[in-house]
Amino acid sequence: MIEGASERLRPVLMASLLALVGLLPMALGSGVGSETQRPFALVVVGGMLTTLAIALWLLPIIYSYITPRRLTKPEEEDELLEARP
């Protein structure tokens, strides 16, 4: 679980930060056309921030509660399955 979360950290973080940095000027702008740009930018920036929080913190916590406490290697699982009658 920790290995999977650390493997996904960089792609999720890069996508979220890219959207945040790219759309933040639109979200904070007050010039011509900002009436249509601002709502779109706020939705995307908010969605990327919540995706970041959910993907990096909430999903691993939920997964740790759902999965069994004892994790086995694939070889050990095969041995356990073969030992069953």
C-alpha positions in Angstrom: 0.0 0.0 0.0 2.8 2.4 0.9 4.7 1.4 -2.3 1.6 2.1 -4.4 0.9 5.4 -2.8 4.5 6.6 -3.2 4.5 5.4 -6.8 1.4 7.5 -7.6 2.6 10.6 -5.6 4.5 12.2 -8.4 1.9 11.9 -11.3 -1.0 13.0 -9.1 1.0 15.9 -7.6 2.2 17.1 -11.0 -1.2 17.0 -12.6 -2.8 18.9 -9.7 -0.1 21.5 -9.5 -0.1 22.0 -13.2 -3.8 22.7 -13.2 -3.6 24.9 -10.2 -0.7 27.0 -11.5 -2.2 27.2 -15.0 -5.7 28.1 -14.0 -5.0 30.2 -10.9 -4.6 33.5 -12.9 -8.0 32.8 -14.6 -9.6 32.1 -11.2 -8.3 35.3 -9.7 -8.6 37.5 -12.8 -11.0 40.4 -13.0 -10.5 41.6 -16.6 -12.6 41.3 -19.7 -14.1 37.9 -20.0 -13.5 36.9 -16.4 -17.3 36.4 -16.0 -17.1 33.2 -18.0 -13.5 32.1 -17.2 -13.7 32.4 -13.4 -16.4 29.8 -12.7 -14.7 27.2 -15.0 -11.3 27.8 -13.5 -12.6 27.6 -9.9 -14.3 24.3 -10.6 -11.2 22.8 -12.2 -8.9 24.1 -9.5 -11.2 22.9 -6.7 -11.6 19.5 -8.4 -7.8 19.0 -8.7 -7.3 20.0 -5.0 -9.9 17.6 -3.8 -8.5 14.9 -6.2 -5.1 15.4 -4.7 -6.4 15.1 -1.2 -8.5 12.0 -1.9 -5.9 10.2 -4.0 -3.0 10.7 -1.7 -4.6 10.6 1.8 -8.2 9.3 1.9 -8.0 6.3 -0.5 -4.9 4.8 1.3 -6.7 5.2 4.6 -9.9 3.5 3.4 -7.9 0.8 1.7 -6.0 0.1 5.0 -9.3 -0.5 6.8 -10.7 -2.7 4.1 -7.7 -5.0 3.4 -6.6 -7.7 5.9 -4.0 -6.7 8.4 -1.6 -9.4 7.4 -0.2 -8.9 3.9 1.2 -11.8 2.0 3.6 -12.1 -0.9 2.2 -13.7 -4.1 4.2 -16.8 -3.5 2.8 -17.3 -0.1 -0.8 -16.8 -1.5 -0.1 -19.6 -4.0 1.1 -21.9 -1.2 -2.0 -21.1 0.9 -4.3 -21.8 -2.0 -2.6 -25.1 -2.8 -2.8 -26.2 0.8 -6.6 -25.8 0.9 -8.6 -29.1 0.5 
